[in-house]
């Protein structure tokens, strides 16, 4: 229950940075629940994902954005455009960097590009230096000094998204910088994304994990049907799209073994999410050059 004598704060916070710096892991850690898929491969996040953190006297609405990079393919251009749009809609920006990729006394060129996009942003920007659990403590200060000279950050916080080190401190500091405002979402909500989106993301995560380096980022998943059957069983039909016939063979695997493994792993996660038994019906289809097709990208919710 919120103390009526306290000022209630709320606001929108964008989590930005290059691909694979740990933004999705950070968001999941903040919320204490998995709302964004995580992979060692870059550009896993394709859409702006909203996560909601409810505190006794504040509501923090986080937007996990796709990694910022100089895009050439239409899919990647849409991803970056979505991120840049977020800059105009938020009260605070968290810029995350990977300390394991930083050189002593230098700012990574990719991070310089990201910072150049923030030149005219009015919202305060925090620098979050992630993965400090993977480097000696003596490496942290030179990185702080290098980035601090390049941009007027409101706060600089080293952290580990994986272990949760300093997550509580970051939440506290964020709340201090937010304006007074209403509770935009009910207290029980942790995300505003539709159920079909999360189901498709869980399936896509398993495709990414299991195909390793065999399959580039040419897969998309669309959930066609979610239906409750007699006895409480949930029937889910989904299509995994690829760009080439040869990629269908990779996902299906010899004797259908890869597709079966993808389905089994995704079903376990979905059953945990829904709290019910699930029958997951997966199909693989080829849609040539879908990443360049604006109509298909709109169907995925990327435009």
N, C-alpha and C positions, 0 to 999 in steps of 0.2 A: 504493500500500500504506500502511495506517495504522501509524504507529509505536506499538508496544504500550506504550512508556513514557509516551506522551502521554495525557492525559485526552481521551476522545472525547465530543463534545457533540452533542445533537440536540434538535429541538423543532419545534413548529408555529407558524407566523407568519401572521396574518391581514393582508391588505392591504385597507384600507377607505377610504372617502371618498365624496364626491358623485359623481354620474355624470359621465363624460367628463373626469376630472382626469388620466387617463393611467395608471390601475392596470394595465390589460392590457399596454400598451406596456412598463411597468416590469417586469412579470413576465417577458415575453419577453426583455427585455434582461438580466435577472438570470440566466436559464437559458441564454442564448445559443441559443435555439431558440423557434420559434413554437408556443406551447401555448394561446394565447388570441387570439380574433379581435379585430381593431382597426378602429375606424371613428370618423369625426368626429361621428357621430350619438350621442346619449346613450342610455344603458341598453342598450348592445350586449351586455354580459355578463348572462346570465340565471341561470346556475348557478354554484355554488361550484366553482372549478376548482383542482385541486391540481397544483403544480409542485414538483419536487424538485431541489435543488441540492446536489451532493456535493462537499465540500471534503476535503483530506487528513485533517483531524481533526474534521470535523463534517458532519452532514447537516441541511440546512435545508429544511423542508417548508412551502411557501408556499400559502396559500389566497387566490385572487383572488376577491373577492366582488362581487356586483352593487352598484351605487351605492345609498347610503342616501338615501331621500327619503320624504316623507309620502305613502304610497301609497293609492290609492282602488280601482283595478281589481284583481281577484283575482290575476291574474298578478303584478302589481307587489307585492302584499302578500306573496305567497309568496317573491318575490325578497328583499324586505327581511327577512322572518322568517328566511330562511337566513343572511343576514349577521349578524343579531343573535345567532343560535344559535352562530355561530362564535366570538363573544366568550368564551363559556364553555369552549371547547375548546382554546384556544391558550395558548402560553407567552409570546407577544409580539404586539403590535399595531402595525402601521405605518399611521398616519393620513396620507393624502396630500391635499394641497391644491394648487390651481392658482394660481400667483402672478399670472398674467395677469388673473385675476378678482378679485384682492384690491385693496382701496382702502387708501391710506396710513393706517396707524394704526387700521384697523378690521378686525374679523373678520366674514367673510361670514356672513349669516344661516343659510344652509344648513349651513355648517361649525359654527355654534353648535348647530344641531339635532343634528348628528352627535356633537359633544362631549357633549351632554346625555345621549346614550345610553351614554356611557362612564363616567358618574359613579360607578357601583358596580363597575366592572371592576377585578379584582385584578392582571391582567397588566400589565407595563410598557408604556407607549405611546410610540412615536417619532413625531415630526412630520417628514414629508417634504414639503418645499416644491418642487414640480415646475415645470418649464418655465422655469428661470432663464435659459436660452439666448435667451428671447424678450423679456427686459426689461433695462434698465440695472442694473448692480450696485448702484447707490445705492438701488434699490427694495427690496432684499432685507432689510436690517436692520430697517426699520420694520415689516415683516410679521412677522419673527421676534419682535420685542418685543411686538406686539399679541397674537399667539397665546400667547406665553409667559406673559402675564399672566392668561390665561383658564384654563389647564390645566397641571398639573405634569408636563410631558413629561420622559421619561427622557433623550432625546436629540432634538436638532433638527438636521436635515441638509438644506440646499438641494441640489438636483440637477437634472439633465436626463435624463429617462428616454429621450428620443429619441436624444440623442447618446451616452449612457452615462456622462456626466460624474458622478463620485463613486459610481458603482455598486460598484466594488471596495471603497471605504471603507465603504459601507453593509453589505456582506457581512461585512466584518471586525468591525464594531461589533455586528452581530446575533449573530455567533458568540460574542462575548465575553459576551453577556447570556443565552445559553441554558444550561439545566442539563446536567449530564452525563447521557448516555443512550445507548441502543442505535442501531444503524443499522436504521431501520424498513423501508426499501426497498432492493432490490439496487442496486449502484453504477451499473448501466447505465440505470436508470429515470429519466426526467425528468417523468413524469406517471403518475397512476393511473387516468386516464379510459379508458373502453372505446373501441375503434377506431371503432365506429359513431357515437359522440358526436363524435369529431374530424372524421369525414367530413361529418356533418350541419352542424357549425359552419363548415367551410370553404365549403360550399355556401351557407349562410345569409349568410356574409360577402360573397360575391359578389352576392347579392340586394340586400343593404344598399348596397353600393358602387354598383351599376349603376342602381338605381331612384331614387337621390338623394332629393329631396324629394317625389317623386310618391307614394311608398308609406309610410304610417306603420308603426309597429311592430306589424303585424298578420300577420307571416309566421312560420311555424315549419317546420322541416325534420325529417323522419323517414326514416332509412335503413332500407329494407325488406329488402334482401338484399345480401350481399357474397359473391361466389362466384368461385373461381379456375377458369378455363376452360383448355382445351387450349392449350399453347404459353405458359402463364404469364400470359395476359390476365386481368385482374381485372374482373369484371362487377359493377357497383354500381347498384342500383335505389333511387331516393329520391323522396319526395313532398314538394313545397313546398305548404304549406297557407296559405290566406288566409281572411279573414272575409267577403268580399263577391265577387259575380260580377265586378263592375267591376275588382276588383284582379287577377283572373285575367288579364284583358286586358292590364294593365300589365306583368305578369311575362312573359306569352307574347310580347307585342309584335306589331307588324304582320308578318304572314307568319311568325311564330315566331322573329323575329330576336333579341328580347331573351332568350328562353329559351335559344336557341342560344349566345349570348354568355356567359350565366351558366354554362352547361355547359362551354364551352371553357375559361374562366378557372378554374373549379373543378377541372376535369380536370387542368390543368397543375399546380396545387398538389398535388392528390392523388397524381399520378404522382411528384412530387418527394418526397412523404412516404413512399409505399410502395416507391419504387424499381422500379416495374413499369408496363407499359402498362395503361391503364384504359379500359373502355367505360362511360360514365356515362349512365344512362337516367333522365331527369328527367320527372316528371309534376307537374301543378299541379291541386290540388283545393280546393274551397271548403268550409270548415267554419264555419258562422256562429257568431260570438261565442265562438270557442274560448278566448279569454283569460279567459273567465268560467266555463269548464267544468272542474270539478275532476278529472273522469275523464280528460279529454284532457291536462290539465296533469300528471297523474300519469304518463301515457304518455310525456311529454317528460322525465320525471325531475325535475320541479320541486316535488314535494311530499314 
